[in-house]
């Protein structure tokens, strides 16, 4: 019982570079373009809120020190 190790396979050659059309689909690129900015915005939202709060507290402290309030 011989096993044929040299038979053709439907897989692409590992030495041949795949084209962009073979690698990326329009649906995948659109999903990536929608998800990444949303993810970045979610990560940035808490930082923006903390910076806004610290800025407001700093402004109140400076106003109080200068006697403007």
C-alpha positions, -999 to 999 in steps of 0.1 A, spaced: 0 0 0 18 30 -13 9 66 -3 13 91 -30 30 121 -14 35 140 -46 -2 144 -56 -15 178 -65 -33 197 -37 -59 225 -42 -39 247 -19 -19 277 -31 19 275 -31 35 289 1 62 305 -20 37 325 -42 26 359 -27 -11 363 -25 -27 393 -42 -47 419 -23 -79 406 -39 -71 371 -26 -63 384 9 -89 410 16 -126 412 9 -146 444 5 -169 433 34 -139 426 56 -123 460 49 -156 478 55 -160 460 88 -124 469 98 -130 505 88 -161 507 110 -149 487 140 -115 502 146 -125 539 150 -154 529 172 -130 509 194 -106 538 196 -134 562 206 -145 538 233 -110 536 247 -106 574 245 -139 583 261 -129 577 298 -96 597 293 -115 626 278 -139 626 308 -111 626 333 -92 654 315 -124 675 313 -130 670 350 -94 678 360 -95 709 338 -128 721 354 -114 715 389 -81 733 380 -101 763 366 -122 765 398 -90 763 420 -73 791 400 -105 812 402 -107 807 439 -70 815 444 -72 847 424 -104 857 442 -126 857 411 -152 836 428 
